[in-house]
Amino acid sequence: MADFPDWGRFTPEQAAAELPRLLAASEASVAALEASAPTTYEGLVDALDDATRDLYRTWGQVTHLTSVMNADAWRAVEEGFQPQLVAFSLRVGQSRPIYRAAKAILSEAEGLGLTPVRRRILAKMVEAAELAGVGLDGAQRARFNAIQAALAKLGMDFSNAVLDATKAFSFEKDGKTYTIDDANYPETMKHCTDRAVREALCRARATRAPENAARVDEILKLRAELAALLGFVSYADLSLATKCAPSVAAAFKMIDDLDAATAAPAAAEDQELRASAPAEIPSVEPWDVAFCAERLRERKYAYSEEELKRHFELEDVLRGLFRISNLLFGIDVEEVTGDAKPSVWHSDVRFFAVKEKGETIAHFYFDPFVRNGLKNGGAWMNEFRNLRKREGGRVELPLALVCTNFPVRDGEGKCHLPFREVETLFHEFGHALQCMLTRVEEEDAAGINLVEWDAVEVASQFMENWCLDDRTGIAVPDELKAKVRAAKNFRAASACRRQLAFAKTDLLLHRAWGQAPEGEDANCVKSDVFAHFGVPAVVGDRFLCSFSHIFAGGYAAGYYGYKWAEVMSADCYGAFEEAGLQDSETVRRVGARYRETVLALGGSKSALEVFRAFRGRDPEIAALARQWSSK
């Protein structure tokens, strides 16, 4: 493939023609590899990567375009080829010749002079094969593979149903049209004074994609069966086998500890909110919470989000993000335009080069704006490719994809971001930095490859701390900035409990579903947990039907990882606080150490080892706990 994908010419028809050819080539290469009985790392790991790289990258283009330019033609390609790709991936993952070769090479690691990074890659390769069912035979293997294929299809259908439901809903009143997409819904709920509009939107978003209810039940049952086939008590135990948390019990303990720490502060926040509600809201309902909270915050801290938003025009935010990245990590980010810019999938998409000491070390695409019905909700970063050293010493540079759902530009060509979206951009760029600033030249451990899933949010959450740093150069008046900083922990306990509710629901569903009573409703489990944590919900709420993180994403029995990682990310930022945030040279020095550990080491070591390399000790909860003590 060329250095950059030709997105402009990559059509569904081309993909439909290319994928079968690439699959056949990969199948032949893998078969030849198995027959060769490799005895070296290069002969196994590098050869396997070479055998599948073009296939997986082309498939990555298809899935990316389905997520950002969703259309019937792209869906048809994805739906048509996904079963074949799942079958091939399982066939490779369950290859006993490859599994035996990996174990044999690993056992001879010392004699072969393998680096610690290569040993870790081989160890994880062996573990992945075992979790892919390499030890299963006959009917058990056939059933395992059928479940994997069914889960892939269910996840794809789940995601499409949420996208379609979001696109299909609109509400008109007094000549204005309201939607429930990720860019517009939060702002409407905070600022729309018409309570009837807020209620209509809240109910619609909370009950969208009801057809996913059956998929939720089927996904949970299949995951429980999958775990049992591999000898695990539950899918939660299977999920945590590859994560930082040592056990399901440890994940629950973290949730319970944070539950205890936030219960009283959140109760006080709720009492304050209800006491301050406007007279026209006699009883605070779910559709009133964001509106009342925004009015309370405006009164307490004497600024409005609309006032703040005027200072965060997208171009200013980007420049500020790149300035602070230069201070922290010694990099320069430059936009590539004109004839030098590679083709993109939409005219809004931008392309950037990341440079260190004048040398380009990575690139990324940035797709900023909402496209209702075409683009998945939320924000994300994907690694299109990782750093890798090729034959002859040539290095293939990392390439990342950063996607957000910001409001489209106004009539003056400006996009003013709510502060939560400023945090979103810093967050996703943190993910991209871990991809782009890796020093690991083994692609299987570069970037976020092999980073445990409950630690993958460390680098992203860490970057959120710098949104208001004076050295970004974003022109926010000092007085207003001081007010925003003072308000940083506004309703922090309630926000934390919302995340804890998501995490506990996720773990409960995946821990016990295999032994759930006949007729047990997943939504009832969710409702009980939400009630415990005080998360408001409308009557008939079907939150699970749009909970794409765990039913169509990578967070199944892993949503707790956001908080698990937040403990580490807060502690990372604590290193800067302790050293002195006001001194730029000190920040630069600590930033360089962070860059050479958390960002550079990627998955070459366990996330806990990487954290220790930066902090000199294990993570402590104190930095995160300050959110509820510094009121």
SEBALUM-922057 format. One record per residue (C-alpha): x negated, z, y. Coordinates in Angstrom, 2 decimals. Example, Ala and Ser with C-alpha at 12.3 -4.5 7.8 and 13.67 -1.06 7.14 Angstrom:
[[-12.30 7.80 -4.50]]
[[-13.67 7.14 -1.06]]
//
This chain:
[[0.00 0.00 0.00]]
[[-1.04 -0.47 3.63]]
[[-2.27 2.48 5.69]]
[[1.29 2.98 6.95]]
[[4.58 1.98 5.35]]
[[6.27 -1.06 6.87]]
[[9.53 0.75 7.57]]
[[10.88 -2.14 9.62]]
[[10.76 -4.58 6.72]]
[[11.55 -2.16 3.91]]
[[15.12 -3.06 2.97]]
[[17.41 -1.83 0.19]]
[[17.01 -5.20 -1.48]]
[[13.22 -4.92 -1.40]]
[[13.34 -1.37 -2.74]]
[[15.70 -2.37 -5.55]]
[[13.25 -5.11 -6.58]]
[[10.05 -3.08 -6.15]]
[[10.99 0.13 -7.91]]
[[11.51 -1.32 -11.43]]
[[8.19 -3.18 -11.17]]
[[6.34 -0.05 -10.03]]
[[8.02 2.03 -12.73]]
[[6.92 -0.40 -15.44]]
[[3.36 -0.37 -14.10]]
[[3.30 3.44 -13.99]]
[[4.69 3.70 -17.51]]
[[1.98 1.36 -18.80]]
[[-0.76 3.23 -16.96]]
[[0.42 6.62 -18.24]]
[[0.61 5.31 -21.81]]
[[-2.96 3.99 -21.51]]
[[-4.09 7.32 -20.11]]
[[-2.54 9.21 -23.02]]
[[-4.21 6.89 -25.52]]
[[-7.61 7.35 -23.91]]
[[-7.68 11.11 -24.65]]
[[-9.44 11.99 -21.36]]
[[-12.05 14.73 -21.42]]
[[-12.94 14.91 -17.71]]
[[-11.06 16.03 -14.62]]
[[-11.37 12.61 -13.02]]
[[-10.26 10.90 -16.21]]
[[-7.11 13.00 -16.35]]
[[-5.97 14.29 -12.95]]
[[-7.25 11.49 -10.73]]
[[-6.18 8.84 -13.23]]
[[-2.68 10.31 -13.47]]
[[-2.36 10.41 -9.69]]
[[-3.49 6.79 -9.49]]
[[-0.99 5.80 -12.17]]
[[2.02 7.18 -10.30]]
[[1.09 7.15 -6.61]]
[[2.66 3.84 -5.54]]
[[5.85 4.55 -7.46]]
[[6.34 8.00 -5.96]]
[[5.48 6.87 -2.44]]
[[7.95 4.00 -2.61]]
[[10.59 6.37 -3.95]]
[[9.69 8.71 -1.09]]
[[10.51 5.92 1.35]]
[[13.91 5.46 -0.28]]
[[14.84 9.14 -0.22]]
[[13.58 9.48 3.34]]
[[15.65 6.54 4.56]]
[[18.70 7.91 2.76]]
[[18.21 11.14 4.73]]
[[17.70 9.52 8.15]]
[[19.51 6.15 7.99]]
[[22.15 6.87 5.38]]
[[24.19 3.81 4.45]]
[[25.99 2.49 1.38]]
[[23.12 0.13 0.56]]
[[20.52 2.90 0.54]]
[[22.80 5.21 -1.40]]
[[23.25 2.50 -4.01]]
[[19.47 2.18 -4.44]]
[[19.02 5.95 -4.71]]
[[21.93 6.45 -7.09]]
[[20.93 3.46 -9.20]]
[[17.28 4.31 -9.65]]
[[17.30 8.12 -9.61]]
[[18.14 8.49 -13.35]]
[[15.20 6.27 -14.28]]
[[12.82 8.18 -12.04]]
[[14.01 11.55 -13.36]]
[[13.54 10.31 -16.93]]
[[10.03 9.05 -16.16]]
[[9.04 12.27 -14.39]]
[[10.25 14.30 -17.36]]
[[8.44 11.99 -19.75]]
[[5.17 12.58 -17.87]]
[[5.81 16.31 -17.46]]
[[6.53 16.67 -21.17]]
[[3.60 14.54 -22.36]]
[[1.80 16.52 -25.02]]
[[-1.33 14.36 -24.90]]
[[-1.63 15.04 -21.16]]
[[-0.80 18.74 -21.67]]
[[-3.40 19.12 -24.43]]
[[-6.01 17.32 -22.35]]
[[-5.37 19.58 -19.35]]
[[-5.69 22.72 -21.48]]
[[-8.86 21.45 -23.14]]
[[-10.54 20.50 -19.86]]
[[-9.52 23.83 -18.33]]
[[-11.02 25.71 -21.28]]
[[-14.32 23.89 -20.67]]
[[-14.16 24.34 -16.89]]
[[-17.38 26.32 -16.60]]
[[-19.39 23.93 -18.72]]
[[-17.97 20.96 -16.84]]
[[-18.89 22.56 -13.52]]
[[-15.34 22.40 -12.20]]
[[-14.76 23.85 -8.74]]
[[-12.25 26.70 -8.31]]
[[-9.89 24.21 -6.65]]
[[-9.96 21.89 -9.65]]
[[-9.46 24.82 -12.01]]
[[-6.40 25.90 -10.05]]
[[-4.99 22.35 -10.12]]
[[-5.43 22.19 -13.90]]
[[-3.93 25.65 -14.40]]
[[-0.91 24.69 -12.33]]
[[-0.67 21.41 -14.23]]
[[-0.49 23.32 -17.52]]
[[2.10 25.72 -16.08]]
[[4.21 22.85 -14.71]]
[[4.22 21.15 -18.11]]
[[5.42 24.32 -19.80]]
[[8.19 24.73 -17.24]]
[[9.07 21.04 -17.68]]
[[9.84 21.65 -21.34]]
[[6.68 20.36 -22.99]]
[[7.21 22.89 -25.78]]
[[10.75 21.77 -26.58]]
[[11.62 19.51 -29.49]]
[[14.54 17.49 -30.76]]
[[17.97 18.52 -29.56]]
[[16.59 21.12 -27.19]]
[[14.41 18.59 -25.39]]
[[17.26 16.09 -25.23]]
[[19.56 18.72 -23.74]]
[[16.89 19.87 -21.25]]
[[16.42 16.29 -20.05]]
[[20.15 15.67 -19.80]]
[[20.50 18.80 -17.65]]
[[17.70 17.69 -15.32]]
[[19.32 14.28 -14.87]]
[[22.71 15.86 -14.22]]
[[21.25 18.31 -11.68]]
[[19.53 15.50 -9.80]]
[[22.80 13.59 -9.55]]
[[24.79 16.68 -8.56]]
[[22.32 17.54 -5.80]]
[[22.43 14.02 -4.38]]
[[26.23 13.98 -4.45]]
[[26.38 17.45 -2.88]]
[[24.20 16.34 0.04]]
[[26.18 13.14 0.61]]
[[29.48 15.06 0.58]]
[[28.24 17.40 3.34]]
[[27.01 14.44 5.37]]
[[30.32 12.59 4.96]]
[[32.44 15.62 5.80]]
[[30.43 16.33 8.93]]
[[30.76 12.73 10.06]]
[[34.49 12.52 9.28]]
[[35.57 15.50 11.39]]
[[36.25 15.33 15.09]]
[[38.63 17.29 17.31]]
[[40.07 15.99 20.56]]
[[41.53 18.03 23.34]]
[[42.02 17.33 27.04]]
[[40.22 14.02 26.71]]
[[37.09 15.51 25.14]]
[[35.90 14.97 21.57]]
[[34.18 17.78 19.68]]
[[32.12 17.49 16.49]]
[[30.60 19.89 13.96]]
[[27.16 18.29 13.60]]
[[24.07 20.41 13.96]]
[[23.25 19.26 17.49]]
[[26.65 19.92 19.08]]
[[28.39 22.64 17.09]]
[[26.13 25.60 18.04]]
[[26.30 24.77 21.73]]
[[30.09 24.38 21.67]]
[[30.52 27.73 19.95]]
[[28.38 29.43 22.59]]
[[29.79 27.83 25.70]]
[[33.27 26.37 25.15]]
[[35.79 28.58 26.95]]
[[38.74 27.16 25.03]]
[[39.27 29.56 22.14]]
[[41.51 27.13 20.27]]
[[38.74 24.54 20.21]]
[[36.25 27.08 18.91]]
[[38.64 28.17 16.18]]
[[39.32 24.60 15.05]]
[[35.63 23.79 14.86]]
[[34.71 27.06 13.16]]
[[37.34 26.57 10.46]]
[[36.38 22.94 9.92]]
[[32.67 23.66 9.54]]
[[33.28 26.66 7.28]]
[[35.57 24.75 4.93]]
[[33.95 21.29 4.86]]
[[33.19 19.40 1.65]]
[[35.58 21.39 -0.58]]
[[34.90 18.92 -3.39]]
[[31.47 20.55 -3.67]]
[[33.07 23.72 -5.11]]
[[33.17 22.16 -8.57]]
[[29.57 20.96 -8.13]]
[[28.47 24.50 -7.19]]
[[29.90 25.89 -10.42]]
[[28.40 23.09 -12.51]]
[[24.98 23.40 -10.88]]
[[24.87 27.16 -11.51]]
[[25.91 26.77 -15.15]]
[[23.38 24.02 -15.80]]
[[20.56 25.93 -14.13]]
[[21.33 29.00 -16.24]]
[[21.29 26.88 -19.39]]
[[18.03 25.23 -18.32]]
[[16.37 28.63 -17.87]]
[[17.62 29.81 -21.27]]
[[16.13 26.75 -22.96]]
[[12.74 27.74 -21.52]]
[[13.13 31.36 -22.64]]
[[13.93 32.93 -19.27]]
[[16.63 35.53 -18.78]]
[[18.01 33.70 -15.75]]
[[17.31 30.82 -13.42]]
[[16.12 33.33 -10.85]]
[[13.39 34.45 -13.27]]
[[12.44 30.80 -13.87]]
[[12.29 30.13 -10.13]]
[[10.09 33.14 -9.36]]
[[7.64 32.27 -12.13]]
[[5.83 30.04 -9.63]]
[[6.26 32.10 -6.45]]
[[4.41 34.88 -4.64]]
[[7.01 37.53 -5.33]]
[[5.98 39.14 -8.63]]
[[9.53 39.45 -9.95]]
[[13.22 39.07 -9.16]]
[[13.32 42.84 -8.75]]
[[10.61 42.63 -6.09]]
[[12.61 40.02 -4.16]]
[[15.73 42.18 -4.34]]
[[13.71 45.20 -3.21]]
[[12.52 43.36 -0.10]]
[[16.13 42.43 0.69]]
[[17.27 46.01 0.12]]
[[14.46 47.42 2.27]]
[[15.36 45.10 5.14]]
[[19.05 45.90 4.56]]
[[18.31 49.59 5.08]]
[[16.11 48.91 8.11]]
[[18.69 46.74 9.89]]
[[21.99 48.44 9.00]]
[[22.10 50.92 11.90]]
[[20.69 48.57 14.57]]
[[23.12 45.85 13.51]]
[[26.07 48.26 13.63]]
[[25.08 49.21 17.17]]
[[24.80 45.52 18.09]]
[[28.25 44.84 16.67]]
[[29.78 47.78 18.54]]
[[28.19 46.61 21.78]]
[[29.47 43.07 21.25]]
[[33.06 44.14 20.64]]
[[33.05 46.56 23.54]]
[[31.84 43.84 25.89]]
[[34.22 41.08 24.76]]
[[36.17 39.39 27.58]]
[[39.72 40.60 28.17]]
[[41.17 37.35 26.82]]
[[39.62 38.14 23.42]]
[[41.41 41.29 22.24]]
[[39.91 41.03 18.75]]
[[36.56 39.33 18.09]]
[[37.05 36.70 15.38]]
[[34.37 34.59 13.68]]
[[34.85 31.80 16.24]]
[[34.32 34.30 19.08]]
[[31.02 35.86 17.98]]
[[28.61 33.26 19.37]]
[[30.63 32.94 22.59]]
[[30.81 36.71 23.19]]
[[27.17 37.18 22.27]]
[[26.11 34.55 24.79]]
[[28.19 36.18 27.55]]
[[26.72 39.59 26.68]]
[[23.18 38.23 26.68]]
[[23.75 36.60 30.07]]
[[24.93 39.92 31.51]]
[[22.18 42.04 29.94]]
[[19.27 39.79 30.83]]
[[20.67 38.01 33.89]]
[[20.13 34.42 32.80]]
[[22.19 31.80 31.03]]
[[21.08 29.51 28.24]]
[[22.15 26.57 30.38]]
[[19.80 27.75 33.12]]
[[16.97 28.15 30.62]]
[[17.63 24.78 29.00]]
[[16.89 22.95 32.24]]
[[13.24 23.97 31.92]]
[[12.80 22.64 28.37]]
[[12.93 18.88 28.71]]
[[11.71 17.34 25.45]]
[[8.65 15.64 26.93]]
[[7.53 18.87 28.60]]
[[8.03 20.77 25.35]]
[[5.99 18.24 23.39]]
[[3.14 18.43 25.88]]
[[3.29 22.23 25.76]]
[[3.27 22.25 21.97]]
[[0.22 20.02 21.89]]
[[-1.57 22.11 24.55]]
[[-1.15 25.36 22.61]]
[[-2.20 23.58 19.41]]
[[-5.37 22.51 21.18]]
[[-6.09 26.08 22.27]]
[[-5.40 27.55 18.85]]
[[-6.86 24.91 16.58]]
[[-9.09 22.66 18.66]]
[[-7.05 19.51 18.08]]
[[-5.74 16.78 20.35]]
[[-2.43 15.00 19.71]]
[[-2.04 11.50 21.14]]
[[0.97 9.22 20.96]]
[[0.35 5.76 19.50]]
[[2.29 3.06 21.34]]
[[2.37 -0.69 21.84]]
[[0.84 -3.01 19.28]]
[[-1.09 -0.14 17.68]]
[[2.12 1.66 16.69]]
[[3.19 0.96 13.10]]
[[6.77 -0.05 12.35]]
[[9.44 2.67 12.32]]
[[12.93 3.04 10.84]]
[[14.71 3.57 14.18]]
[[13.87 2.86 17.80]]
[[13.91 6.60 18.59]]
[[11.05 7.31 16.17]]
[[7.63 8.01 17.67]]
[[4.16 8.01 16.10]]
[[1.22 10.30 16.84]]
[[-2.44 10.65 15.93]]
[[-4.08 14.06 15.53]]
[[-7.73 14.20 16.53]]
[[-10.49 16.75 16.11]]
[[-13.66 16.34 18.17]]
[[-12.58 12.80 18.96]]
[[-12.06 11.76 15.32]]
[[-8.60 10.99 13.97]]
[[-7.81 13.36 11.09]]
[[-4.05 12.82 10.56]]
[[-0.88 11.07 11.75]]
[[2.78 11.97 11.96]]
[[6.13 10.35 12.74]]
[[8.62 12.21 14.92]]
[[12.33 11.40 14.62]]
[[13.96 13.63 17.26]]
[[17.65 12.83 17.79]]
[[20.92 13.44 15.97]]
[[22.60 10.45 14.28]]
[[25.92 11.79 13.08]]
[[26.82 10.33 9.70]]
[[23.44 8.66 9.26]]
[[21.00 11.57 9.37]]
[[21.07 14.78 7.39]]
[[21.70 17.92 9.40]]
[[19.05 20.48 10.28]]
[[15.35 19.86 10.72]]
[[12.55 19.30 8.25]]
[[8.99 18.16 7.63]]
[[7.95 16.02 4.69]]
[[4.44 15.17 3.59]]
[[4.40 11.43 3.02]]
[[0.82 11.65 1.79]]
[[-1.96 14.20 1.62]]
[[-5.64 14.18 2.42]]
[[-7.66 12.66 -0.40]]
[[-11.19 11.46 -0.86]]
[[-11.26 8.06 -2.52]]
[[-13.98 6.21 -4.39]]
[[-16.94 5.38 -2.21]]
[[-16.30 8.39 0.01]]
[[-13.44 6.82 1.95]]
[[-10.89 9.41 3.03]]
[[-7.15 8.76 3.13]]
[[-5.69 10.75 6.00]]
[[-2.58 12.95 5.84]]
[[0.69 11.46 7.04]]
[[3.66 13.70 7.90]]
[[7.31 13.12 8.81]]
[[8.93 15.51 11.34]]
[[12.71 15.19 11.72]]
[[15.03 17.14 14.02]]
[[18.61 16.79 15.28]]
[[18.19 17.17 19.02]]
[[20.93 16.09 21.46]]
[[20.58 12.44 22.48]]
[[19.11 11.68 25.89]]
[[21.42 11.90 28.89]]
[[22.14 9.18 31.43]]
[[18.83 9.89 33.14]]
[[16.88 9.50 29.91]]
[[16.27 13.24 29.60]]
[[16.79 15.57 26.65]]
[[17.00 19.23 27.61]]
[[16.62 21.52 24.62]]
[[18.36 24.83 24.00]]
[[15.70 27.43 23.35]]
[[16.60 27.60 19.65]]
[[15.68 23.91 19.40]]
[[12.37 24.56 21.14]]
[[11.69 27.08 18.39]]
[[12.79 24.49 15.83]]
[[10.27 21.95 17.09]]
[[7.43 24.50 17.04]]
[[8.56 25.56 13.55]]
[[8.55 22.08 12.03]]
[[5.25 21.24 13.71]]
[[3.82 24.35 12.04]]
[[4.74 22.83 8.68]]
[[3.16 19.54 9.74]]
[[-0.03 21.31 10.83]]
[[-0.48 22.76 7.36]]
[[-0.20 19.23 6.00]]
[[-2.45 17.64 8.61]]
[[-5.20 20.23 9.16]]
[[-6.09 20.83 5.52]]
[[-9.77 20.71 4.56]]
[[-8.96 20.31 0.86]]
[[-9.85 16.81 -0.29]]
[[-8.18 17.15 -3.71]]
[[-4.74 15.75 -2.90]]
[[-3.01 17.88 -5.54]]
[[-3.95 21.05 -3.63]]
[[-4.09 19.67 -0.08]]
[[-1.59 20.55 2.64]]
[[1.38 22.41 1.19]]
[[0.77 21.16 -2.36]]
[[0.59 24.18 -4.69]]
[[1.52 26.58 -1.86]]
[[4.01 28.98 -3.39]]
[[7.51 28.23 -2.12]]
[[8.08 31.74 -0.76]]
[[4.94 31.34 1.37]]
[[5.54 27.80 2.58]]
[[7.32 29.07 5.72]]
[[4.35 31.15 6.92]]
[[2.71 28.41 8.99]]
[[6.01 27.24 10.45]]
[[7.36 30.65 11.44]]
[[3.96 31.57 12.89]]
[[4.16 28.72 15.42]]
[[7.50 29.96 16.79]]
[[5.64 32.87 18.40]]
[[3.98 30.53 20.92]]
[[7.05 28.89 22.51]]
[[6.89 31.03 25.65]]
[[3.14 31.39 25.91]]
[[2.02 30.71 29.48]]
[[-0.72 28.39 28.22]]
[[1.79 25.79 27.01]]
[[2.13 24.76 30.63]]
[[5.91 24.42 30.29]]
[[7.20 25.10 33.79]]
[[9.47 28.09 33.33]]
[[9.57 30.47 36.33]]
[[7.77 33.74 35.59]]
[[10.85 35.81 36.34]]
[[13.00 33.79 33.94]]
[[10.29 33.83 31.29]]
[[10.08 37.60 31.55]]
[[13.84 37.84 31.04]]
[[13.66 35.61 27.96]]
[[10.85 37.69 26.52]]
[[12.85 40.84 27.16]]
[[15.76 39.26 25.34]]
[[13.64 38.10 22.39]]
[[15.04 40.76 20.07]]
[[18.62 40.44 21.27]]
[[20.85 40.88 18.18]]
[[17.75 40.50 15.98]]
[[19.10 42.90 13.38]]
[[22.36 40.95 13.06]]
[[20.46 37.69 12.76]]
[[18.26 39.19 10.07]]
[[21.27 40.45 8.11]]
[[22.78 36.96 8.14]]
[[19.63 35.63 6.49]]
[[19.62 38.52 4.04]]
[[23.20 37.67 3.08]]
[[22.18 34.09 2.30]]
[[19.18 35.29 0.30]]
[[21.05 37.90 -1.72]]
[[23.92 35.53 -2.49]]
[[21.40 32.98 -3.72]]
[[19.59 35.46 -5.98]]
[[22.80 37.00 -7.34]]
[[24.25 33.62 -8.26]]
[[21.06 32.52 -9.99]]
[[20.30 35.83 -11.67]]
[[23.62 36.53 -13.33]]
[[25.49 33.25 -13.61]]
[[24.51 32.68 -17.21]]
[[26.26 35.95 -18.08]]
[[29.09 35.63 -15.53]]
[[32.60 36.45 -16.76]]
[[34.79 33.47 -17.56]]
[[36.55 32.34 -14.41]]
[[34.13 34.12 -12.07]]
[[34.17 32.42 -8.69]]
[[30.86 31.92 -6.93]]
[[32.68 32.11 -3.61]]
[[33.84 35.65 -4.45]]
[[30.23 36.70 -4.99]]
[[29.35 35.20 -1.62]]
[[32.32 36.89 0.09]]
[[31.36 40.34 -1.20]]
[[27.76 39.95 -0.05]]
[[28.75 38.60 3.36]]
[[31.15 41.52 3.83]]
[[28.40 44.01 2.97]]
[[26.03 42.49 5.53]]
[[28.72 42.11 8.19]]
[[28.52 38.32 8.37]]
[[31.76 37.02 9.93]]
[[33.71 34.47 7.92]]
[[37.08 32.76 8.32]]
[[39.85 33.09 5.76]]
[[39.30 30.39 3.16]]
[[35.60 30.10 4.01]]
[[33.71 27.77 1.65]]
[[30.19 28.32 2.92]]
[[28.66 27.55 -0.46]]
[[30.08 24.03 -0.35]]
[[27.65 23.18 2.45]]
[[24.76 25.47 1.46]]
[[22.47 22.49 0.93]]
[[19.29 24.59 0.90]]
[[20.06 25.94 -2.57]]
[[22.36 23.27 -4.01]]
[[20.67 20.10 -2.73]]
[[17.25 21.30 -1.58]]
[[14.25 23.21 -2.83]]
[[15.42 26.77 -2.20]]
[[17.41 27.59 -5.34]]
[[16.72 31.27 -6.14]]
[[14.17 31.03 -3.36]]
[[16.02 31.47 -0.08]]
[[14.61 35.00 0.09]]
[[11.31 33.21 0.75]]
[[12.17 32.83 4.43]]
[[11.99 36.59 4.86]]
[[9.14 37.01 2.38]]
[[7.13 34.51 4.41]]
[[8.28 36.04 7.71]]
[[6.53 39.27 6.78]]
[[3.27 37.31 6.38]]
[[3.77 35.12 9.46]]
[[4.56 38.12 11.69]]
[[1.44 39.84 10.34]]
[[-0.61 36.71 11.08]]
[[0.58 36.75 14.68]]
[[-0.23 40.47 14.70]]
[[-3.91 39.55 14.38]]
[[-3.69 37.81 17.77]]
[[-1.78 40.73 19.29]]
[[-4.41 43.19 18.11]]
[[-7.29 41.04 19.36]]
[[-5.69 40.44 22.76]]
[[-3.18 37.74 23.56]]
[[-4.09 37.44 27.22]]
[[-7.69 36.35 26.70]]
[[-7.85 32.64 25.89]]
[[-11.32 32.83 24.36]]
[[-10.14 35.58 22.01]]
[[-7.06 33.56 21.09]]
[[-9.26 30.52 20.47]]
[[-11.56 32.53 18.21]]
[[-8.76 34.06 16.13]]
[[-7.00 30.70 16.07]]
[[-10.08 29.06 14.61]]
[[-10.12 31.65 11.82]]
[[-6.43 31.07 11.15]]
[[-7.01 27.30 11.15]]
[[-9.86 27.59 8.62]]
[[-7.82 29.79 6.27]]
[[-4.03 29.47 6.41]]
[[-4.01 25.85 7.58]]
[[-7.21 24.55 5.97]]
[[-7.05 26.04 2.48]]
[[-3.56 24.79 1.60]]
[[-2.81 25.34 -2.08]]
[[-6.46 25.59 -3.12]]
[[-5.96 29.35 -3.50]]
[[-2.88 31.49 -3.97]]
[[-1.03 32.23 -0.74]]
[[-1.92 35.91 -1.03]]
[[-5.63 35.07 -1.35]]
[[-5.37 32.80 1.68]]
[[-3.66 35.55 3.67]]
[[-6.38 38.02 2.69]]
[[-9.03 35.53 3.77]]
[[-7.48 35.51 7.25]]
[[-6.31 39.11 7.61]]
[[-8.77 40.96 5.35]]
[[-5.96 42.83 3.61]]
[[-2.53 42.43 2.01]]
[[0.53 41.72 4.22]]
[[2.25 44.67 5.88]]
[[5.82 44.83 7.13]]
[[4.99 46.67 10.36]]
[[4.76 43.57 12.57]]
[[8.19 42.35 11.47]]
[[9.75 45.81 11.72]]
[[8.82 45.95 15.41]]
[[11.75 43.56 16.02]]
[[14.18 46.43 15.52]]
[[12.14 49.16 17.16]]
[[11.23 47.39 20.44]]
[[14.70 47.33 22.00]]
//
